[in-house]
Amino acid sequence: MVTRAHDEEPLVIGWREWLVLPDLGIARVKAKTDTGARTSALHADELERFVARGRPMARFVVHPLQRNRETFVHCEAEIVDE
């Protein structure tokens, strides 16, 4: 998440930008910007649901580099909404 001081100029970004998702272990992935969107999506393969410590979780694989199926990251995250 990008945080800005209240009195700073708005952050200008392009329609595609590299971003980092450290909680998922993803060092770099290209994302498309949609200023009107209320949600975001991340393409994932090998999706598996499970429960850990009483919480619904998802385990999945992300290929962070376009057209590169050899580079992948195994991820786990809590399911917070559907």
matplotlib code that plots the C-alpha trace (Angstrom):
import matplotlib.pyplot as plt

x = [0.0, 1.3, 0.7, 1.1, 1.1, -2.2, -0.5, 1.6, 0.8, -1.0, 1.2, 1.3, 1.6, 1.3, -1.2, 1.2, 3.7, 6.0, 4.9, 6.1, 3.9, 6.1, 3.5, 3.2, 7.0, 6.6, 9.6, 8.3, 5.1, 3.7, 0.2, -2.3, -3.8, -7.6, -8.5, -12.2, -11.9, -13.1, -11.1, -8.0, -7.1, -4.0, -3.8, -2.9, -2.5, -2.7, -5.2, -5.9, -8.1, -7.3, -7.8, -5.0, -5.5, -9.3, -9.0, -9.8, -6.6, -5.5, -2.3, -1.4, 1.3, 2.0, 4.2, 5.3, 7.0, 4.9, 5.3, 7.7, 6.3, 9.6, 9.7, 7.1, 6.4, 4.5, 2.1, -0.2, -2.8, -5.8, -9.1, -10.8, -13.6, -15.2]
y = [0.0, 3.5, 6.0, 9.7, 12.7, 14.7, 17.8, 15.9, 15.9, 12.8, 9.9, 9.5, 6.0, 4.4, 1.9, -1.0, -0.9, -3.3, -4.0, -6.0, -8.3, -9.1, -10.9, -13.5, -13.6, -12.0, -9.7, -8.3, -8.7, -6.5, -5.1, -3.2, -0.1, 0.3, 3.5, 2.7, -0.8, -1.6, -4.9, -6.4, -9.9, -12.0, -14.9, -18.1, -21.8, -24.9, -23.3, -25.3, -24.4, -25.5, -24.4, -23.3, -22.2, -22.2, -19.8, -20.4, -20.3, -20.7, -22.2, -21.3, -20.8, -17.4, -17.0, -13.4, -12.9, -12.7, -15.6, -17.3, -20.5, -21.7, -18.9, -19.4, -18.6, -20.8, -18.6, -19.0, -16.4, -16.1, -16.0, -12.7, -12.4, -14.1]
z = [0.0, -0.9, 1.9, 1.3, 3.6, 3.4, 1.9, -0.7, -4.4, -5.7, -6.7, -10.5, -11.8, -15.2, -16.5, -15.7, -12.8, -11.0, -7.4, -4.5, -2.4, 0.6, 2.6, -0.2, -0.8, -4.3, -4.9, -8.2, -10.3, -13.1, -12.3, -14.4, -12.8, -12.8, -10.9, -11.0, -9.5, -6.1, -5.9, -7.4, -8.7, -8.8, -11.2, -9.3, -10.2, -8.0, -5.7, -2.5, 0.4, 4.0, 7.6, 9.9, 13.5, 12.8, 9.9, 6.2, 4.2, 0.5, -0.8, -4.4, -7.0, -8.7, -11.8, -11.3, -14.7, -17.8, -20.2, -17.8, -16.5, -14.9, -12.3, -9.6, -6.0, -3.5, -1.5, 1.5, 2.6, 4.8, 2.9, 4.1, 1.5, -1.4]

ax = plt.figure().add_subplot(projection="3d")
ax.plot(x, y, z, "-o")
ax.set_aspect("equal")
plt.show()
